[in-house]
């Protein structure tokens, strides 16, 4: 999923299976 850093920039975090199940549950 995509996390937003303190400076507002997005970085992609790779999480197995969970990201595939609920990709939009976390921003």
DAQUI-V324587 format. One record per helix or strand of 3 or more residues. SS is the DSSP state (H for helix, E for strand). FROM is the first residue (numbers start at 1). TO is the last residue. If there is no record, write none. Layout:
# DAQUI-V324587
ss=SS from=FROM to=TO
ss=SS from=FROM to=TO
This chain:
# DAQUI-V324587
ss=E from=2 to=4
ss=E from=10 to=12
ss=H from=18 to=21
